[in-house]
Amino acid sequence: MEPMDKDRRVPDRYEPGEGCLTTAVRLPVRIVVLVLVVPVRLVWDALAALGRAAHRTVLRPLGGGLAWLWRTLVVLPVAWTWRTLVVAPLGWLWRTLVVAPLGWLWRTLAVAPAVWLWRYVLTPVGRGIAWLVRGLGVALVWLGKALFVWPWVALWRYVLAPVGRGIGAVVAWLVRYLVVVPARWLYAHVLTPLGRGIAWLVRGLGTVLATLVRWIVVVPLVALWRHVLVPSGRVLAVVVTVVVREVGAAFGHCWRVAGIISRAVGRFLGTVLRWLFVEPVRWVYRTVLTPLGHGIRDGIWRPVRQALRTARETVRQTRRELRRALFGAPREPQPAAAVPPRREPGAPGTRTLGSSTTALTKD
């Protein structure tokens, strides 16, 4: 178990000048936390070491072997069988026996008649129906305007609008002189003075009530908050802060101390196991098994291998001699004679391009 950097660090020392409350809380908290943390840290380090050893020596090789067996014995054969014996033949049969005939039937019996019907029947009929509907719509729009729009427009423009403008003028004059003018006089000479008096009265009552609330409620509450609650809260905050800080520091300090103890215990147990098991096994391997293995290799295995090699060569030589005695020596391959290429017929007395002899200089 390798020590970590954070376990190597020495616990931080506290700054001088701390209060008596911190000193009184620190020692009991550290003692209690150390008693509680040391067994937990020992168990935790032992389980972590055991888990790492099991993962390194058992789980990882076992998982790799199972994965290789699954891939070799199941995945690769199934994939090869599926691709070679199932997918390729079925795909070829599907394309040849189903897709190609169905595609030809669909193009011949459905697509071509539908295209001809759309192009030479439905398109001209649709264009004629569209022209007829367009003309009928224009006629209906003109007839609707003549029957429903133009009479009402003329009635509104020449009858209802002038009458409405006259009635509106009369109603506006009546509303102005019967409602607006009396309401303006009432607001200016009655409601405004009355509202000013009410506002002055309300302002005075508000000032009195605000003064009473301030001296009866606000000032006592501020004094209570400033001189009682704030000092009490500060004292309580200091106490809680000190306790929480000391508990946290005690846990960290005790966890590091427990790590040191755990490493010491682990080193002691490792040393004991090494001297009780590893060193005797290493001594037996080095002083007994290694010379014995060298002796077996040099005295038994190497002569046996040499004898087997000699026997194998003897058997090969004997088999070669028996074959030669029964069937004769194998025929040696004859090298083919090099024949120069002939460019012209080799008739005597003729001039050749590959020779310097001509008809004038030959013997």
DRENBASE-911294 format. One record per atom (N, C-alpha, C): x, y, z. Coordinates in steps of 0.05 Angstrom, whole numbers, padded with zeros to 5 digits, always signed. Each point is the difference from the previous one (the first is absolute). Example, Ala and Ser with C-alpha at 12.3 -4.5 7.8 and 13.67 -1.06 7.14 Angstrom:
+00264-00114+00156-00018+00024+00000+00018+00024+00000-00007+00021-00014+00016+00024+00001-00015+00022+00014
//
This chain:
+00017-00024+00000-00017+00024+00000+00018+00025+00000+00001+00014-00023+00017+00023-00003-00013+00024+00015+00016+00015+00015-00011+00024+00013-00005+00022-00020-00022+00014+00003-00007+00022-00017+00012+00025+00010+00000+00021-00018+00012+00025+00007-00014+00014+00023-00027-00002-00001-00016+00013+00021+00004-00013+00027+00008-00027+00000+00005-00014+00025+00028+00006+00010+00018+00008-00018+00028+00007+00009+00001+00027+00014-00019+00018-00006+00001+00027+00011-00004-00001+00030+00016+00017+00013-00003+00003+00029-00025+00017+00005-00016-00007+00020-00024+00016+00007+00008+00029+00005-00017+00019-00010+00005+00028+00003-00002+00008+00030+00019+00017+00007-00001+00010+00028-00018+00024+00001-00012+00003+00024-00019+00022+00004+00016+00026+00006-00012+00022-00008+00012+00026+00005+00000+00006+00030+00020+00014+00010+00000+00007+00028-00021+00022+00006-00007+00001+00025-00019+00021+00008-00028-00009-00001-00006-00027-00001-00028-00009-00001-00012+00001+00029-00026+00001+00000-00014+00003+00025-00001-00025+00017-00009+00003+00024-00002-00023+00018-00022-00019-00009-00021+00010-00014-00021-00018-00009+00011-00020-00021+00017+00010-00018+00012-00018-00020+00017-00021+00013+00017+00008+00020+00017-00019+00014-00016-00020+00016-00022+00009+00012-00016-00019+00016-00015-00020-00018-00007+00008-00024-00016-00018-00018+00018-00019-00015+00025+00008-00006+00017-00015-00019+00008-00027+00010+00011-00002+00024+00011-00026+00010-00021-00021+00003-00024+00005+00013-00020-00022+00002-00010-00009-00027-00005+00020-00017-00010-00007-00027+00020-00018-00015+00026+00007+00002+00020-00016-00015+00002-00028+00012-00001-00003+00026+00002-00026+00013-00024-00018-00010-00024+00011+00002-00024-00016-00008+00001-00007-00029+00007+00020-00017+00001-00006-00029+00021-00020-00007+00024+00002+00013+00021-00019-00005-00008-00028+00007-00013-00004+00023-00010-00027+00007-00020-00010-00020-00017+00017-00011-00020-00009-00020+00012-00004-00027+00021+00015-00008+00009+00000-00028+00021-00022-00005+00017-00007+00020+00022-00019-00004-00011-00027-00009-00020-00013+00013-00010-00025-00011-00011+00002-00028-00015+00021-00005-00011+00004-00027+00022+00002-00021+00021+00016+00007+00022+00003-00020+00015-00027-00004+00004-00015+00021+00013-00026-00003-00016-00019-00018-00026-00001+00006-00018-00018-00017+00000+00010-00028-00002+00027-00004-00001+00011-00027+00026-00007-00016+00023+00004+00012+00025-00006-00013+00003-00029-00007-00008-00018+00019+00001-00029-00005-00018-00008-00024-00025+00011+00000-00018-00007-00022+00010+00011-00026+00011+00024+00000+00011+00012-00025+00023-00017-00011+00018-00008+00018+00023-00017-00009-00010-00027-00011-00019-00012+00015-00011-00026-00010-00014+00003-00026-00016+00022-00004-00014+00004-00025+00020+00005-00023+00021+00015+00005+00020+00004-00022+00014-00026-00007+00007-00016+00020+00013-00025-00006-00018-00019-00015-00026-00002+00008-00019-00017-00014-00005+00009-00028-00001+00027-00004-00004+00010-00027+00024-00005-00018+00024+00002+00011+00024-00003-00016+00006-00029-00006-00005-00018+00019+00008-00028-00004-00022-00018-00009-00026+00007+00005-00022-00019-00006-00019+00012-00020-00012+00023+00006-00022+00010-00016+00009+00008-00028+00022+00015-00002+00009+00009-00026+00008-00023-00019+00017-00020+00009+00005-00023-00018-00025-00016-00006-00017-00004+00020-00024-00016-00005-00018+00014-00020-00004+00027+00003-00016+00014-00019+00012+00000-00028+00026+00003-00003+00013-00002-00026-00004-00027-00013+00004-00022+00016-00004-00026-00011-00028-00006-00008-00019+00008+00017-00028-00004-00008-00008+00016-00025+00010+00025-00002-00005+00016-00024+00012-00013-00025+00025-00011+00003+00012-00012-00024-00015-00026-00008-00008-00016+00021-00015-00024-00007-00027+00007-00013-00014+00020+00011-00026+00007-00012+00003+00010-00029+00021+00016-00005+00004+00010-00027+00009-00022-00019+00017-00019+00010+00011-00020-00017-00021-00023-00005-00014-00008+00021-00018-00023-00003-00028+00007-00008-00009+00025+00005-00028+00007-00006-00002+00021-00021+00013+00023+00005-00005+00024-00017+00010-00005-00029+00026-00008-00002+00011-00004-00027-00013-00022-00016-00005-00024+00012-00015-00020-00016-00028+00009-00007-00015+00012+00018-00027+00008-00006+00001+00022-00022+00018+00019+00002+00002+00021-00020+00007-00011-00028+00020-00019+00000+00008-00012-00026-00023-00016-00011-00014-00016+00016-00023-00016-00009-00022+00019-00011-00006+00021+00015-00021+00018-00008+00006+00014-00026+00025+00010-00003+00007+00014-00024+00003-00019-00024+00012-00024+00004+00006-00017-00023-00023-00018-00007-00014-00012+00020-00020-00020-00006-00028+00010+00001-00005+00023+00011-00028+00009+00003-00005+00026-00016+00016+00021+00006-00006+00026-00011+00004+00001-00030+00024-00010-00009+00006+00002-00029-00019-00016-00017-00005-00027+00006-00019-00015-00017-00028+00011+00002-00009+00007+00024-00028+00010+00002-00003+00027-00015+00021+00017+00002-00002+00026-00015+00000-00005-00030+00016-00018-00009+00000-00005-00029-00027-00012-00009-00010-00019+00015-00026-00012-00007-00022+00021+00002+00001+00017+00020-00021+00021+00002+00001+00020-00023+00024+00008-00008+00002+00018-00023-00008-00013-00026+00007-00026-00003-00005-00013-00026-00029-00009-00003-00011-00012+00022-00026-00013-00003-00023+00018+00009+00005+00021+00016-00022+00016+00010+00001+00029-00010+00023+00013+00006+00002+00029-00006-00001+00006-00030+00015-00015-00016+00001+00006-00028-00027-00006-00014-00014-00023+00005-00026-00004-00013-00021+00020+00010+00000+00005+00026-00020+00019+00011+00005+00028-00011+00025+00008-00003+00006+00027-00012-00009+00001-00029+00004-00021-00015-00009+00001-00028-00030+00000-00002-00014-00016+00017-00029+00000+00001-00011+00028+00008+00013+00012+00020-00010+00026+00010+00004+00022-00022+00023-00001-00014+00004+00020-00021-00019-00005-00023-00005-00026-00007-00016-00005-00024-00030+00003+00005-00010-00010+00023-00028-00001+00006-00011+00024+00015+00017+00015+00014-00010+00022+00016+00011+00027-00009+00027+00002-00002+00012+00026-00005-00006+00010-00028+00004-00017-00020-00005+00009-00028-00029+00007-00005-00020-00017+00008-00028+00008-00005-00007+00026+00016+00010+00002+00025-00006+00024+00015+00011+00025-00013+00025-00001-00011+00011+00023-00014-00016+00007-00024-00008-00020-00016-00015+00005-00024-00027+00012+00007-00014-00011+00021-00026+00011+00008+00003+00029+00010+00021+00005+00016+00004+00028+00009+00006+00019-00023+00017-00008-00018+00008+00018-00021-00021+00005-00022-00015-00021-00008-00018+00003-00023-00030+00002+00008-00007-00006+00025-00028+00001+00008-00005+00021+00022+00014-00004+00023-00006+00016+00024+00009+00029-00004+00023+00004-00013+00010+00028-00004-00018+00016-00017-00009-00010-00024-00019+00017-00016-00027+00004+00014-00010-00021+00013-00026+00003+00015+00003+00020+00022+00022-00001+00015+00005+00019+00022+00002+00029-00010+00014+00004-00022+00002+00027-00011-00027+00011-00009-00017-00017-00013-00027+00009-00007-00017+00006+00024+00002-00017+00020-00016+00006+00025+00009+00025+00013+00027+00005+00001+00011+00025+00012-00010+00024-00016+00000-00001-00027-00010+00023-00016-00029+00005+00006-00016-00022+00001-00029+00003+00006-00005+00012+00027+00015-00010+00021-00004+00010+00027+00009+00029+00002+00022+00008-00014+00009+00027+00000-00022+00019-00011-00011-00008-00023-00022+00017-00012-00024+00001+00017-00008-00022+00012-00023-00001+00018+00005+00017+00025+00025+00000+00010+00006+00016+00023-00001+00030-00006+00009+00008-00023-00001+00028-00008-00029+00009-00002-00017-00017-00012-00029+00007-00003-00013+00002+00027+00006-00019+00018-00013+00001+00027+00010+00024+00016+00026+00008-00003+00009+00024+00014-00014+00025-00010-00003+00002-00026-00014+00024-00011-00029+00001+00009-00013-00024-00001-00028-00001+00009-00003+00006+00029+00018-00010+00017-00001+00006+00029+00004+00030+00005+00019+00012-00013+00003+00029+00003-00025+00015-00008-00012-00008-00023-00024+00015-00009-00024-00004+00019-00002-00023+00013-00023-00005+00017+00004+00008+00029+00024-00001+00011+00004+00003+00028+00019+00023+00008+00018+00008-00017+00020+00020+00008-00008+00028-00010-00007+00003-00025-00005+00027-00011-00025+00012+00012-00023-00014+00005-00023+00014+00012+00007+00010+00028+00014-00016+00016+00007+00008+00027+00020+00024+00000+00018+00000-00019+00018+00022-00002-00014+00026-00007-00019-00002-00018-00016+00024-00008-00017+00010+00024-00013-00020+00014-00016+00008+00023+00017+00013+00022+00024-00011+00006+00017+00012+00020+00010+00028-00009+00009+00002-00025+00012+00025-00009-00020+00023-00003-00025-00006-00009-00019+00022-00006-00022+00003+00020-00004-00019+00019-00022+00002+00019+00010-00001+00029+00014-00022+00008+00007-00004+00028+00022+00018+00009+00019+00005-00017+00023+00017+00008-00009+00029+00005-00016+00014-00017-00009+00027+00006-00017+00001+00026-00018-00020+00002-00017+00000+00024+00017-00005+00025+00019-00017-00001+00018-00005+00023+00016+00024+00007+00010+00015-00020+00016+00024+00006-00017+00021+00014-00026+00004-00009-00018+00019+00014-00006-00009+00028-00007-00025+00004-00006-00010+00028+00025+00003+00017+00024-00006-00011+00025+00003+00016+00005+00028+00009-00006+00020-00018+00004+00028+00008-00019+00008+00022-00026-00008-00002-00019+00007+00021+00008-00013+00027+00008-00025-00001+00007-00014+00025+00025+00012+00012+00020+00008-00017+00024+00013+00011-00007+00027+00013-00018+00016-00012-00007+00026+00012-00014-00005+00026-00018-00020+00002-00015-00006+00025+00020-00009+00021+00018-00018-00007+00019-00010+00020+00018+00022+00010+00009+00018-00017+00017+00022+00008-00013+00018+00021-00025+00009-00007-00013+00020+00017-00015-00012+00023-00006-00027-00001-00015-00012+00022+00017-00016+00019+00024-00008-00009+00017-00018+00016+00028+00013+00005+00013+00008-00021+00028+00009+00003+00002+00026+00015-00015+00019-00007+00001+00026+00013-00007-00001+00029-00023-00013+00008-00006-00003+00029+00022-00016+00015+00010-00021-00012+00021-00016+00013+00025+00016+00005+00008+00017-00020+00024+00017+00003-00004+00020+00023-00024+00013+00002-00005+00019+00021+00000-00014+00027-00012-00024+00002-00001-00015+00025+00029-00007+00009+00017-00009-00019+00028-00007+00007+00015+00024+00010-00003+00023-00014+00016+00024+00006-00009+00013+00026-00026+00001+00006-00009+00016+00023-00008-00017+00024-00003-00027-00002-00009-00016+00022+00020-00022+00007+00007-00017-00019+00017-00023+00006+00029+00008+00006+00010+00020-00014+00028+00007+00005+00005+00011+00028-00016+00019+00010+00004+00009+00028-00004-00023+00020-00021-00016-00005-00005-00023+00019+00023-00019+00000+00012-00007-00023+00023-00018-00001+00024+00011+00013+00005+00026-00003+00023+00012+00014-00002-00001+00030-00025+00004+00010-00004-00002+00029+00004-00028+00010-00011-00020-00015+00004-00028+00008+00030-00007+00000+00015+00009-00021+00028-00007-00002+00016+00012+00023-00007+00026+00009+00014+00012+00022-00005-00016+00026-00026-00009+00004-00007-00015+00023+00014-00027+00001+00001-00014-00023+00014-00026-00002+00030+00003+00005+00012+00021-00010+00029+00005+00004+00006+00003+00029-00017+00016+00014+00005+00004+00029-00003-00026+00015-00022-00016-00006-00003-00026+00014+00023-00018-00006+00010+00000-00025+00023-00018-00007+00025+00007+00015+00005+00027+00003+00023+00008+00016-00002-00009+00028-00024+00003+00012-00003-00008+00028+00004-00030+00004-00013-00015-00019+00002-00030+00002+00029-00009-00004+00014+00013-00019+00028-00008-00005+00018+00005+00024-00005+00024+00013+00015+00006+00024-00005-00020+00023-00026-00007+00003-00007-00020+00021+00013-00027-00006-00002-00010-00025+00011-00026-00008+00030+00000+00004+00013+00023-00007+00029+00001+00003+00009-00003+00029-00013+00016+00018+00009-00001+00028-00011-00023+00016-00022-00012-00010-00011-00023+00015+00011-00027-00010+00005-00002-00026+00007-00026-00012+00028-00001-00010+00007+00019-00018+00025-00001-00015+00024+00004+00019-00001+00022+00016+00023+00005+00018+00005-00022+00020-00020-00012+00014+00006-00023+00017+00011-00024-00015-00011-00006-00024+00010-00023-00015+00029+00004-00009+00007+00025-00008+00027+00006-00009+00019-00003+00024-00008+00010+00023+00016-00002+00024+00004-00030+00008-00022-00015-00001+00002-00029+00006+00019-00014-00019-00003+00006-00026+00018-00013-00021+00029+00008+00004+00004+00026+00005+00028+00010+00001+00014-00008+00026-00014+00001+00022+00014-00003+00026-00004-00028+00012-00019-00017-00011-00004-00026+00012+00005-00022-00021-00015+00000-00022+00001-00022-00019+00027-00002-00015+00010+00023-00009+00025-00001-00015+00023-00010+00017+00005+00010+00025+00021-00012+00016-00004-00029+00006-00025-00008+00006-00005-00028+00005+00005-00017-00025-00008+00010-00023+00005-00015-00025+00030-00003-00006+00015+00022+00006+00029-00002-00005+00013-00020+00018-00008+00000+00025+00011-00020+00019-00007-00028-00009-00025-00004-00008-00009-00027-00009+00015-00008-00026+00003+00019-00018+00014-00006-00025+00029-00007+00005+00013+00014+00019+00028-00006+00007+00002-00029+00011-00019-00006+00019+00000-00027+00012-00004-00022-00021-00020+00004-00017-00006-00020-00021+00023-00002-00020+00012+00023-00007+00022-00001-00019+00024-00015+00012+00006+00006+00025+00023-00013+00013-00005-00031+00001-00024-00007+00008-00006-00029+00003+00002-00014-00027-00013+00012-00020+00000-00013-00027+00028-00001-00011+00016+00022+00003+00027+00000-00010+00017-00020+00014-00003-00002+00026+00017-00020+00015-00008-00028-00007-00026-00005-00004-00009-00027-00007+00011-00008-00027-00001+00019-00020+00011-00005-00026+00030-00004+00000+00014+00017+00015+00029-00003+00002+00007-00026+00014-00016-00007+00020+00006-00025+00014-00004-00024-00018-00021+00001-00016-00004-00023-00019+00024-00002-00019+00008+00023-00012+00022-00001-00019+00026-00009+00013+00006+00011+00024+00024-00007+00014+00000-00030+00008-00023-00009+00010-00001-00028+00009+00000-00019-00024-00011+00009-00023+00001-00017-00024+00029-00003-00009+00016+00022+00001+00028-00003-00008+00015-00016+00020-00005+00003+00026+00013-00016+00020-00007-00030-00003-00026-00005-00006-00008-00028-00005+00014-00011-00025+00004+00017-00020+00015-00009-00023+00029-00008+00006+00012+00016+00018+00028-00006+00008+00000-00027+00016-00020-00003+00018-00001-00025+00015-00006-00024-00019-00018+00005-00019-00006-00022-00019+00024-00008-00017+00015+00020-00009+00025-00006-00015+00020-00016+00017+00002+00009+00026+00019-00014+00017-00009-00029+00004-00026-00005+00005-00010-00027+00003+00004-00016-00025-00006+00013-00024+00003-00014-00025+00029-00008-00005+00019+00019+00006+00028-00007-00004+00009-00022+00019-00010+00000+00025+00007-00021+00019-00010-00027-00010-00026+00000-00009-00011-00026-00010+00014-00008-00026+00007+00019-00017+00015-00007-00025+00027-00012+00006+00014+00012+00021+00026-00010+00007-00002-00028+00012-00021-00004+00017-00004-00027+00012-00005-00021-00022-00019+00007-00019-00006-00019-00022+00024-00004-00018+00016+00020-00004+00023-00004-00017+00021-00019+00013+00005+00004+00026+00019-00018+00013-00011-00027+00006-00026-00003+00002-00012-00026+00005-00005-00016-00025-00007+00013-00022-00008-00015-00024+00018+00006-00025+00004+00026-00005+00013+00007-00025+00029-00007+00000+00015+00008+00021+00028-00007+00001+00006-00030+00000-00015-00017+00016+00005-00029-00002-00006-00010-00028-00021+00009-00013-00006-00010-00027+00021+00009-00019+00010+00026+00003+00021+00009-00018+00026-00016+00005+00006-00006+00025+00025-00016+00006-00002-00027-00012-00024-00013+00003-00004-00027-00012+00003+00001-00030-00012+00021-00013+00001+00002-00029+00029+00005-00009+00015+00017+00014+00027+00007-00009+00020-00022+00006-00003-00014+00024+00021-00019+00008-00007-00028-00007-00026-00007-00005-00008-00028-00004-00011-00003-00029-00021+00015-00006-00014-00005-00025+00017+00009-00024+00014+00022+00002+00016+00010-00023+00023-00020-00007+00017-00008+00020+00020-00021-00008-00012-00026-00010-00023-00008+00012-00013-00025-00009-00009+00003-00029-00013+00023-00006-00009+00005-00028+00023+00001-00019+00023+00013+00008+00023+00001-00018+00011-00028-00004+00001-00016+00022+00010-00028-00003-00018-00016-00019-00026+00002+00004-00019-00015-00018+00004+00009-00029+00003+00027-00004+00003+00010-00028+00026-00010-00012+00022+00002+00015+00026-00007-00012+00005-00030+00000-00010-00014+00020+00006-00029+00002-00020-00018-00013-00025+00008-00003-00021-00017-00011-00012+00011-00025-00010+00025+00001-00016+00011-00022+00017+00005-00025+00024+00012+00004+00017+00006-00023+00010-00026-00014+00011-00021+00015+00007-00025-00014-00024-00013-00013-00023+00000+00012-00023-00012-00012-00007+00014-00026+00001+00027-00001-00006+00015-00024+00021-00006-00022+00026-00002+00008+00021-00007-00019-00004-00028-00011-00008-00019+00017-00004-00028-00009-00024+00000-00019-00021+00014+00006-00024+00001-00018+00008+00013-00027+00016+00021+00000+00008+00012-00025+00017-00019-00016+00018-00014+00014+00017-00020-00015-00017-00023-00011-00019-00010+00016-00018-00021-00010-00016+00009-00024-00010+00025+00001-00016+00011-00023+00017+00001-00025+00026+00010+00002+00017+00001-00023+00006-00028-00011+00004-00019+00019+00005-00028-00009-00023-00012-00015-00025+00005+00010-00024-00010-00013-00002+00013-00028+00005+00026-00003-00002+00013-00026+00021-00011-00019+00025-00005+00010+00020-00011-00018-00006-00028-00009-00011-00017+00019-00008-00027-00007-00022+00000-00020-00020+00017+00003-00022+00002-00019+00009+00009-00027+00019+00018-00001+00011+00009-00026+00016-00022-00013+00016-00016+00015+00015-00022-00012-00019-00022-00010-00022-00006+00015-00019-00020-00010-00014+00009-00026-00006+00025-00002-00013+00010-00024+00019-00002-00024+00026+00007+00005+00019-00002-00021+00005-00028-00009+00000-00020+00020+00004-00028-00007-00024-00011-00015-00024+00008+00006-00024-00011-00012-00006+00013-00026+00001+00027-00002-00009+00014-00024+00022+00014-00015+00025-00002+00010+00022+00012-00014+00003+00029+00009+00023+00011-00010+00006+00028+00007-00019+00018-00016-00008+00022+00011-00016+00019-00015+00015+00012-00023-00014+00003-00023+00013+00011-00024+00006+00030+00004+00025+00006-00007+00008+00028+00002-00012+00016-00023-00011+00023+00005-00012+00017-00022+00022+00010-00018-00003-00004-00027+00020+00009-00020-00005+00029-00007+00021+00017+00001-00004+00028-00008-00006+00002-00030-00018+00016-00007-00008+00004-00028+00023+00015-00014+00006-00009-00026+00021+00013-00015-00009+00026-00011+00017+00020+00001-00007+00027-00009+00001+00001-00030-00022+00006-00013-00003+00001-00029-00001+00029-00008+00018+00010-00016-00001+00029-00008-00025+00005-00018-00012+00022+00004-00023+00007-00017+00008+00003-00029-00017-00010-00018+00005+00002-00029-00019+00020-00011+00012+00020-00013-00016+00022-00012-00006-00005-00029+00017-00016-00014-00004-00005-00029+00004-00030-00005-00011-00011-00020+00004-00029-00006+00030-00005-00003+00009-00023+00009+00028-00007+00000+00009-00014-00025-00008+00008-00023+00009-00012-00026+00029+00007-00005+00016-00019-00011+00028+00006-00005+00003+00021-00022+00020+00016+00003+00007+00019-00022-00017+00025+00001-00014+00004+00021-00017+00024+00001+00013+00020+00019-00005+00025-00004+00010+00021+00017-00016+00002+00026+00013+00001+00023-00013+00002+00025+00007+00026+00013-00019+00010+00015+00004+00025+00014+00018-00003+00025+00000-00025+00012+00016-00004+00024+00029-00008-00006+00009-00001-00025+00027-00008-00007+00013+00021-00016+00027+00002+00001+00014+00020-00016+00008-00010-00028-00007-00026-00005+00007-00012-00026-00021+00009-00021+00008+00009-00023-00018+00008-00022+00006-00017-00024-00015+00005-00021+00003-00016-00025+00027+00006-00014+00012+00022+00005+00025+00008-00012+00024-00010+00015-00002-00003+00027+00023-00008+00016-00001-00028+00010-00021-00016-00006-00001-00028+00010+00019-00017-00016+00009-00023+00012+00018-00019-00013-00014-00016-00021
//
